[in-house]
Amino acid sequence: MNENYYFGVSSEPLNFQDTYVLGTEVCFLARCESFDGQPCGNFILKSNTVFLFAEIRASFSTKYIYPYAINSDIRLTDKEEWYFDGKSRIIYQKIKNNSLLFLGLYGRKYEEDKIFVN
């Protein structure tokens, strides 16, 4: 493997230009490079690395968990290559010879969403 992948975990709310905030929890593996001194500051759209197997397990405080698996060139990974248990675990297993860019679980804490009125 000669490309950089980062593993990230966050439960910080997403603030969109002080207009609205979304409550989130995320756990992910991503193909990216450092940029301006920031690790994983530049997300890459192509990869040559082929994972045989990857598994992410996480503990969430919300029941609204959304899985995602994305291949090189920002193509959704075929459903036959990944499994989500509906709560806290996503498993990826190579069936085709695709390069994985992103694999993760995205939790939404809807009760923490806020809209700012000016």
LUMMI-80058 format. One record per residue: residue in one letter; x, y, z of N, C-alpha, C, O in turn. Coordinates in steps of 0.05 Angstrom, whole numbers, padded with zeros to 5 digits, always signed. Layout:
aXYZXYZXYZXYZ;...
***
This chain:
m+00017-00024+00000+00000+00000+00000+00018+00025+00000+00034+00028+00018;n+00015+00041-00020+00032+00065-00022+00015+00091-00022+00024+00111-00032;e-00009+00089-00012-00027+00113-00010-00035+00117+00019-00035+00098+00035;n-00042+00142+00025-00050+00148+00053-00080+00144+00057-00097+00154+00041;y-00087+00131+00078-00114+00128+00088-00115+00138+00116-00095+00133+00131;y-00136+00150+00124-00139+00160+00151-00164+00147+00163-00184+00142+00150;f-00163+00142+00189-00186+00133+00204-00195+00156+00222-00179+00168+00236;g-00220+00163+00220-00230+00186+00235-00254+00180+00252-00271+00163+00245;v-00256+00194+00274-00279+00191+00292-00286+00219+00302-00268+00234+00310;s-00312+00226+00302-00320+00252+00311-00348+00252+00321-00365+00237+00312;s-00354+00269+00341-00381+00273+00349-00387+00303+00351-00405+00312+00366;e-00371+00319+00336-00375+00348+00336-00398+00355+00318-00402+00343+00297;p-00415+00375+00326-00436+00384+00308-00424+00397+00284-00403+00410+00285;l-00437+00395+00261-00428+00408+00236-00442+00435+00234-00466+00437+00234;n-00425+00456+00233-00435+00483+00232-00431+00494+00203-00409+00495+00193;f-00453+00501+00190-00452+00511+00163-00455+00541+00162-00478+00552+00162;q-00433+00555+00162-00431+00584+00160-00450+00598+00179-00462+00618+00172;d-00452+00588+00204-00469+00600+00224-00498+00603+00215-00512+00621+00225;t-00506+00587+00197-00534+00587+00187-00550+00565+00200-00573+00569+00209;y-00538+00541+00201-00550+00518+00215-00529+00499+00225-00507+00498+00214;v-00536+00483+00244-00519+00463+00256-00533+00436+00255-00557+00434+00261;l-00517+00415+00248-00528+00388+00248-00514+00371+00269-00489+00372+00271;g-00529+00357+00285-00518+00339+00304-00509+00313+00291-00524+00300+00278;t-00483+00307+00294-00472+00284+00280-00453+00268+00297-00441+00278+00316;e-00449+00243+00290-00428+00225+00301-00419+00209+00277-00435+00198+00262;v-00393+00208+00272-00382+00194+00249-00358+00177+00257-00343+00183+00275;c-00355+00155+00242-00332+00137+00244-00326+00128+00216-00343+00116+00203;f-00301+00133+00206-00297+00128+00178-00267+00122+00171-00249+00128+00187;l-00263+00109+00148-00237+00105+00136-00238+00120+00110-00257+00117+00094;a-00218+00137+00104-00218+00154+00080-00191+00155+00067-00170+00156+00080;r-00191+00155+00041-00167+00160+00025-00164+00190+00022-00180+00203+00010;c-00142+00200+00034-00138+00229+00033-00108+00235+00037-00093+00218+00044;e-00101+00260+00032-00074+00270+00036-00073+00294+00054-00094+00308+00057;s-00050+00300+00065-00047+00324+00081-00048+00349+00062-00040+00347+00039;f-00058+00371+00073-00059+00396+00058-00057+00419+00077-00071+00421+00097;d-00038+00438+00071-00034+00461+00088-00030+00454+00118-00040+00467+00136;g-00015+00432+00123-00009+00424+00150-00032+00409+00164-00029+00401+00187;q-00054+00405+00150-00077+00391+00162-00077+00362+00152-00078+00358+00128;p-00077+00343+00170-00079+00315+00161-00106+00310+00149-00126+00320+00158;c-00106+00296+00127-00131+00290+00113-00146+00315+00104-00170+00316+00106;g-00131+00335+00096-00143+00360+00087-00151+00361+00058-00164+00379+00049;n-00142+00340+00043-00149+00339+00014-00159+00311+00008-00144+00292+00008;f-00185+00309+00003-00197+00283-00003-00191+00276-00033-00196+00292-00050;i-00181+00252-00037-00173+00243-00063-00196+00228-00077-00211+00214-00063;l-00199+00231-00103-00221+00218-00117-00214+00192-00131-00232+00178-00141;k-00189+00185-00130-00180+00159-00142-00161+00145-00123-00148+00157-00107;s-00161+00119-00126-00143+00102-00110-00135+00078-00126-00150+00068-00143;n-00111+00067-00120-00102+00042-00131-00102+00020-00111-00098-00004-00118;t-00106+00026-00085-00106+00007-00064-00131-00009-00064-00153+00002-00064;v-00128-00036-00063-00151-00054-00062-00151-00068-00034-00133-00083-00028;f-00171-00062-00018-00174-00076+00008-00187-00103+00004-00207-00105-00011;l-00176-00123+00016-00189-00149+00016-00212-00150+00036-00233-00163+00031;f-00209-00136+00058-00228-00137+00080-00225-00112+00097-00202-00103+00102;a-00246-00100+00106-00245-00078+00125-00270-00079+00142-00292-00086+00132;e-00267-00073+00168-00290-00074+00186-00288-00050+00205-00266-00044+00215;i-00310-00036+00208-00311-00014+00227-00334-00020+00247-00356-00026+00239;r-00327-00017+00272-00347-00020+00294-00346+00006+00310-00325+00017+00315;a-00370+00015+00317-00371+00041+00332-00394+00040+00352-00413+00024+00349;s-00392+00056+00372-00414+00059+00392-00426+00087+00388-00412+00107+00389;f-00452+00088+00382-00466+00113+00377-00486+00118+00399-00497+00100+00411;s-00492+00144+00403-00513+00152+00422-00539+00157+00408-00558+00165+00421;t-00541+00151+00382-00566+00154+00367-00573+00128+00353-00555+00112+00348;k-00598+00125+00347-00606+00101+00332-00606+00105+00302-00611+00087+00287;y-00601+00130+00294-00602+00137+00265-00573+00135+00254-00558+00155+00254;i-00566+00112+00244-00539+00107+00234-00541+00100+00204-00557+00083+00196;y-00525+00113+00188-00525+00109+00159-00498+00100+00150-00478+00113+00154;p-00497+00077+00137-00471+00066+00127-00465+00078+00099-00483+00086+00084;y-00439+00078+00092-00431+00085+00065-00405+00071+00057-00388+00067+00074;a-00404+00063+00032-00380+00051+00021-00378+00062-00008-00395+00059-00024;i-00355+00075-00013-00352+00089-00039-00325+00081-00051-00304+00081-00038;n-00326+00074-00077-00302+00066-00091-00289+00089-00105-00299+00112-00105;s-00266+00083-00117-00252+00103-00133-00270+00115-00154-00289+00102-00164;d-00265+00140-00161-00281+00156-00179-00309+00162-00167-00327+00169-00182;i-00311+00161-00141-00336+00167-00127-00360+00151-00137-00381+00162-00144;r-00356+00125-00138-00377+00107-00146-00386+00091-00121-00369+00081-00106;l-00412+00088-00118-00422+00072-00096-00413+00043-00099-00414+00032-00121;t-00404+00032-00077-00395+00004-00077-00419-00014-00079-00440-00009-00067;d-00417-00035-00095-00439-00054-00098-00447-00065-00071-00430-00071-00054;k-00473-00067-00067-00484-00076-00041-00473-00104-00033-00471-00110-00010;e-00467-00120-00053-00457-00147-00047-00429-00147-00034-00420-00167-00024;e-00415-00124-00035-00389-00122-00023-00388-00112+00005-00367-00111+00018;w-00411-00103+00016-00411-00093+00043-00436-00102+00058-00457-00107+00046;y-00434-00102+00084-00457-00110+00102-00458-00091+00125-00437-00084+00137;f-00482-00082+00132-00486-00065+00155-00506-00079+00173-00527-00088+00165;d-00499-00081+00199-00517-00095+00218-00540-00078+00228-00556-00088+00244;g-00542-00053+00219-00564-00036+00227-00560-00021+00253-00577-00005+00260;k-00537-00025+00266-00532-00012+00292-00504+00000+00294-00502+00024+00300;s-00484-00016+00291-00457-00007+00298-00434-00018+00283-00411-00014+00290;r-00439-00033+00261-00417-00047+00248-00422-00048+00218-00444-00054+00208;i-00401-00041+00202-00401-00044+00173-00377-00062+00166-00355-00058+00176;i-00381-00080+00148-00360-00099+00139-00358-00097+00109-00379-00098+00095;y-00334-00093+00099-00329-00092+00070-00312-00116+00063-00292-00122+00077;q-00319-00130+00042-00303-00153+00032-00301-00151+00002-00321-00149-00012;k-00277-00152-00008-00272-00149-00037-00284-00173-00052-00277-00196-00046;i-00301-00168-00071-00311-00188-00089-00301-00181-00117-00292-00199-00132;k-00303-00156-00124-00292-00146-00149-00265-00134-00144-00255-00135-00121;n-00252-00123-00163-00225-00112-00160-00226-00082-00158-00210-00068-00170;n-00245-00071-00142-00249-00042-00140-00232-00031-00118-00225-00044-00098;s-00224-00005-00121-00209+00009-00100-00228+00024-00082-00246+00039-00092;l-00225+00021-00056-00243+00033-00037-00232+00061-00029-00209+00064-00022;l-00249+00082-00031-00242+00109-00022-00251+00115+00006-00236+00125+00022;f-00276+00109+00011-00289+00116+00037-00305+00092+00047-00319+00079+00031;l-00304+00087+00073-00321+00067+00086-00328+00079+00113-00310+00087+00128;g-00353+00079+00120-00359+00091+00146-00388+00088+00155-00405+00078+00141;l-00392+00098+00179-00418+00100+00192-00423+00129+00200-00406+00141+00212;y-00446+00139+00193-00453+00167+00198-00478+00167+00215-00500+00159+00207;g-00475+00177+00239-00497+00179+00258-00509+00207+00258-00495+00227+00258;r-00536+00208+00258-00549+00234+00259-00564+00238+00285-00580+00221+00293;k-00557+00259+00299-00570+00267+00324-00589+00290+00318-00583+00313+00323;y-00612+00283+00307-00631+00303+00297-00640+00322+00319-00646+00346+00313;e-00641+00313+00343-00649+00330+00365-00630+00353+00371-00637+00372+00385;e-00605+00351+00360-00586+00373+00364-00584+00392+00340-00569+00411+00341;d-00601+00388+00320-00601+00406+00297-00611+00433+00305-00630+00435+00322;k-00599+00455+00294-00607+00482+00300-00606+00499+00275-00589+00495+00258;i-00625+00517+00272-00625+00537+00251-00623+00564+00264-00638+00571+00282;f-00604+00580+00254-00600+00607+00264-00615+00627+00247-00613+00627+00223;v-00631+00643+00260-00647+00664+00246-00633+00691+00250-00628+00699+00273;n-00628+00704+00228-00615+00731+00229-00636+00753+00229-00629+00777+00231;
***
